[in-house]
Every structure is written in structure tokens, then in C-alpha cells.
Amino acid sequence: MSIKLINKGNVKEIEISENTKIEDILKQEEIPIETVVVKLNGDTVTEDEVVKDDDELEIIKVIYGG
């Protein structure tokens, strides 16, 4: 199974196993969960969502400021 991962404008296909959660992918890609918003097939989701074959996962960096 594979998904399309979009991060900072870069697109790549990554292989995943069945029942993989977004949280697992973020850890694998070394992306801190606290610093991003995730869209799965265009919908904002939480990191406990399970991805499926051919899904599109977009990582959006949250910018903090004061």
C-alpha cells in the first residue's frame, strides 16, 4: 500500500502497512505532531486517523508568533 505525502510543497509516495495511523507516518518522517495540521484527502483530521491505499496526506506547518 502507498500514499501520497505532501510536505512543504514536496510530494512523495511512501509505502505504508495496513492500519497505519497518521501519527505513525509523522513519527516515521520525524515531523513533530504539535507543530502541524494534517489534511487527509482535503479534510482536516486528527493524527489518530487510519490511512488507506492511495490516500493523499498534506502536512501544514503551524507558525507561532507573538
C-alpha positions as CSV (number, residue, x, y, z in Angstrom):
1,M,0.0,0.0,0.0
2,S,1.2,3.5,-0.6
3,I,0.0,7.1,0.0
4,K,1.0,10.5,-1.4
5,L,2.6,12.7,1.3
6,I,2.8,16.4,0.6
7,N,5.1,18.4,3.0
8,K,6.5,21.9,2.4
9,G,5.4,21.7,-1.3
10,N,7.3,18.4,-1.8
11,V,5.3,15.4,-2.9
12,K,6.5,11.8,-2.4
13,E,4.9,8.4,-2.4
14,I,5.5,6.4,0.8
15,E,4.8,2.8,1.4
16,I,2.6,2.0,4.4
17,S,1.2,-1.1,6.1
18,E,-2.4,-1.8,6.7
19,N,-3.9,0.1,9.7
20,T,-1.2,2.8,9.7
21,K,-2.3,5.9,11.6
22,I,-1.2,9.4,10.6
23,E,0.6,9.6,13.9
24,D,2.8,6.7,12.8
25,I,3.7,8.4,9.5
26,L,4.5,11.7,11.3
27,K,6.9,9.8,13.6
28,Q,8.5,8.0,10.7
29,E,9.0,11.2,8.8
30,E,10.3,12.9,12.0
31,I,7.6,15.6,11.9
32,P,6.5,16.8,15.4
33,I,2.8,16.3,15.8
34,E,2.4,19.5,17.9
35,T,3.7,21.7,15.0
36,V,1.4,20.7,12.1
37,V,-2.2,20.4,10.9
38,V,-2.9,17.4,8.8
39,K,-5.3,17.1,5.8
40,L,-6.4,13.7,4.6
41,N,-7.8,13.8,1.1
42,G,-8.6,17.5,1.6
43,D,-10.3,17.2,5.0
44,T,-8.6,18.3,8.3
45,V,-8.2,15.3,10.5
46,T,-6.5,14.2,13.8
47,E,-3.4,12.1,14.0
48,D,-5.3,9.0,15.1
49,E,-7.0,8.6,11.6
50,V,-6.0,5.4,9.7
51,V,-4.8,6.0,6.2
52,K,-5.7,3.8,3.2
53,D,-4.1,2.9,-0.1
54,D,-3.9,5.9,-2.5
55,D,-4.8,8.5,0.2
56,E,-3.3,11.9,0.0
57,L,-1.8,13.3,3.2
58,E,-0.9,17.0,3.3
59,I,1.2,18.4,6.2
60,I,0.6,22.0,7.0
61,K,3.2,23.7,9.3
62,V,1.7,25.8,12.1
63,I,3.5,29.1,12.6
64,Y,3.7,30.6,16.1
65,G,4.3,34.2,16.8
66,G,3.8,36.9,19.4
